[in-house]
């Protein structure tokens, strides 16, 4: 199954060839590397020759953006309810993963149709796409990320989206430690979203490795679900980890207690030049 994020107007994947994406972010054209693009098709789109900025990888690690006249930041809108501040960063990122839009719509709909107060926990929350979607649906949201700068960025996106006065709690913390504190507090959540990294370090030097850290973390986080949970979403960009592995892990933890099923698949973006879909990561959506 592929969850295709095809409702964008301010973002478009114009073409993909020879290890690179050609993308439109608002009125800016960017070229970024993508290891999933293993084909070499003709680069006929004029954007390949007249882009606003291109990210070049370095053989020593990392990379750099080309000399360009990009503003420090600019805004793009998703449908009629989210606005993001785009800022080109090191390691090719822009602060937005556009393929996650399919999950944002799912989250907003689940929250809005619940017919009761809903509390959502977003772990490894980055710049807040899932946080804003849950808030737009009417949820109280706890947004947790170990990077202070990313939490500040999420606040900016909430303000830009007209959600600055909503009940969103921004927390700079190691997600594992936060989960343990919440268990001691007895706080429960109706929805949990997590986007764990392949590898990372917490603010206190804590090491995270997807292969060994994820499953124990999932088991603990699942204990925070309320008696009437709506969903748990698990995203993964770990190379070589099949979507079905995410689903298997989720079902072993969640189904014995809550029933339901985890629907798994790839997140994808439509490529304008070919009409095909670029795979962009794995996701699992458990619902009771």
N, C-alpha and C positions, 0 to 999 in steps of 0.2 A: 504494500500500500504506500502511496505517496501523498502527503499532505501538501498541496500546492498553494503557495501564497501568490494569488493572481489578482488581488484586488487593489494593488498599488496604482497610483497615478503620478506621485512625485518621485518614485523610484522605478527604474527599468533595467533589466539585464539585456543589453542591446545585442551582445554577441559573446561567444566564448570559444577560444581557440589557442592551441599551443601553450597551455599552462596559464592562461590569463583570462580574466573577465573584463569586458568593456561595459561600464555601467553609467547610468544617468542618475545623479542624485540632485533632484530639483532641476536647476539649469546648468549643473556642473557635470562634466564628463570625466570619469576616473578610470584608470586601468590598474587592476590589482592582480597579483598572482593567485592561482587556485590550483592545488595539486590534483583536484578531481578532473580537471580539464586535460585529459590525456590524448585528445584528438587534435589533428592539425587540419583545419578547414580554412578556406580562403578568407582572409580578413578584408572583406569588401566594404564593410561599413566605414564611412568617412571619419567616424570618431576615432578609429585606430590611428589616424594621422593628425587629428586636430583636438586631442584631449586637453583638459585643463591641468591634469596632474597624473603622474604614473609612479607607482611604487616599484623600486628596484631592490631586489634582495642582494645582500652582501655575502660573499663567500666566507666571511669571518663571523657570520651570524647577524640576525636582524636585517636592517636595510634602511632605505631612505626614500622620501618622496622627491620627485624631480623638482627642479626650480619651476615655480608656478606663481600665479597671481591669485590663488585661492584666498578667500577671507579666512579669518581665524576660525569662524564657525558660521553655519547657516542652517536654516530650518527646512525640514520636509514634513509633510502631513501624511498620515495614514488614514484613509477613509475620512469620516467626519468626526473622529473622536480622539485621535492621538497626534501630537506634534513632537518631533525630535530635533534636538540640536546636533547637527553633524559636525564632527571635528576630526580631520585626519590625524591619526596617531602613529606611533611607532608600531612595528609588527603589522602593518598594512590595514589596521582596523579603522573604522569610522565612528564607532560608538553605537552602531545600529546593525543588527543582524536581520535583514529584511525577510529572510525565509521564515522567521518566527511569527510572522503576521498571521499565519493560519492558526497558530496556538493562541494568539491574542484574541482572535474572534471567538474561538472555542471557550476561552476563559470568561470573557465578558458575557457571553450568552448563558453559560452555566450559572454564573453569579446572578445575573439579572432575572433569570427565570426561576430562581430558588424559592421565591415567595416568603423569605424570612431573612433576618440578619445573617450575614456571612462574614467569616474571618478567614483571610488567606495569608499564608506564609510563603514568601519568595526567598529562596536560599541561593547563594552565589548569584545575586540578583543583578549584577552589572549595572547598566544604565537605565534599567527599570521598565522595559517594555511590558513584561507580564504584570508588574506592579500596577502600571497605569491602566492596563486592560481590566484588571480586577477592580480597581478603584472606579473606573468608568461604569462598570456594572453595578456598583453600589456597595462593594465590600470594604470592610476595615482591613488594611493591609499592613503586614510587618515585612519590611524590606531589609535584608541582611546581606552585607558583603564586607569582605575584609579590607577592601581598598577604599580609603577615605575619599579619594578623588572621584571614584565611580559613584559613591553614594551622593556626593555633591552634584554630580552630573544628573543623577536620577531626579534630584530635587528640581533642577533646572527644567528638565523635561516635563515634570508635573506642573510647574508653573506655566510653561508654554502651552500645555494641553488644557489649561483651565481647571486643573485639579489640585492647585496649591493649597486649597482650604479643606481638602478631604482628609479623613482619618487615615493617614499614611504614617507609619512609624519607621524612621530611617535609623538603622543600627549598623555601626561599624564594628564588626566582630568576626572572629573565626566561627564558621557555621557549625562545626562540631561542638564547640563549647557553648554556643548559643542554644542549640538543641538540648543539651544536657541541663542548662539552666531552666529552660521552659518546662522540661519534664519535672523538675523539682518544684516549679511554681504551679504546675497543674493546669497550665493554659492549653487550650485545645484549638484546633483549626479545622475548618470545613473544606479547605483546599490547600494543597501544598504544591509548589513548583520548585524544581531544582535543576540547575544547569552546572553540574560539577565539572571542574577542569580535568584534563588528562593528568596534569601535574601542577602542583602549586605549593606555595608556602603561606601560612597564616601570619598575622602581625607579630606573633611571638616566635616565629621560626618553625611553626608546625608544618610538617611535610604531608602533602596529600598525593597519593598515587592511585589512579582510578582502579588499577587491577586489584589492589589490596585494601583500599580505603572505602570504596563505594558501598559494597554490600553491608558491612557493619553500620555504616552511616545511614543507609536506607532503612535498616531494621529499627534504629533508634528514632529516626524522623517519623516513621509510620506510627509510632506510639503517640504522636501529637495529634493524630486525626480524631475528630469528634465522633460521637456515636452515630451521627448522620452525615458522613462525609459526602462531598460532591465529586471530588476528583483528586488525583495526584498526577502531575506531569513530570516526566524525567527526560531531560535533553542530554545528548551526548555528541561531542565532536571528536571523540577519541578514535584515531585511525585504527581500523581493523576490528572495532567492536560492532558486531552486527546489531541492527535494531531488535531482532528477536532475542538477543541476549539481555537487552534492557527489559523486554517484556517478561522473559522468564524470571529474572530476578524480582521484578515487581510482583508477579503473580505468586511466587513462593512466599512473599511477605504479606501481601494484602488479601489474597483470596481466602485463605483459611479463616480469617477473622471477619471480613466484610463481604465476601462473595464478589460478584462482578467479574470484570475481565479487563486486561490491558490490551488496547489496540495499538499496534506498533507500526512503524514505517519510517520512510525517509521524508525529511522536509525538502521541498524543492521550489525552484524559481523558474518560471517560463522564460525561455530565451527567444527574444523577438525575431532574430534573424532566421532561426531554424524551425520554430514552433515546437521544439522539444523542451524537456524539463531537466535542469541541472540539479543533481542531488547535492544537498548542502549539509546534511547531518542526520542523526537518528533521533527519534522521539518516541516516547511511550505515554499513552493517556489511559490511566486506569479510572474507571467509573464503576460504582456499585450496581 
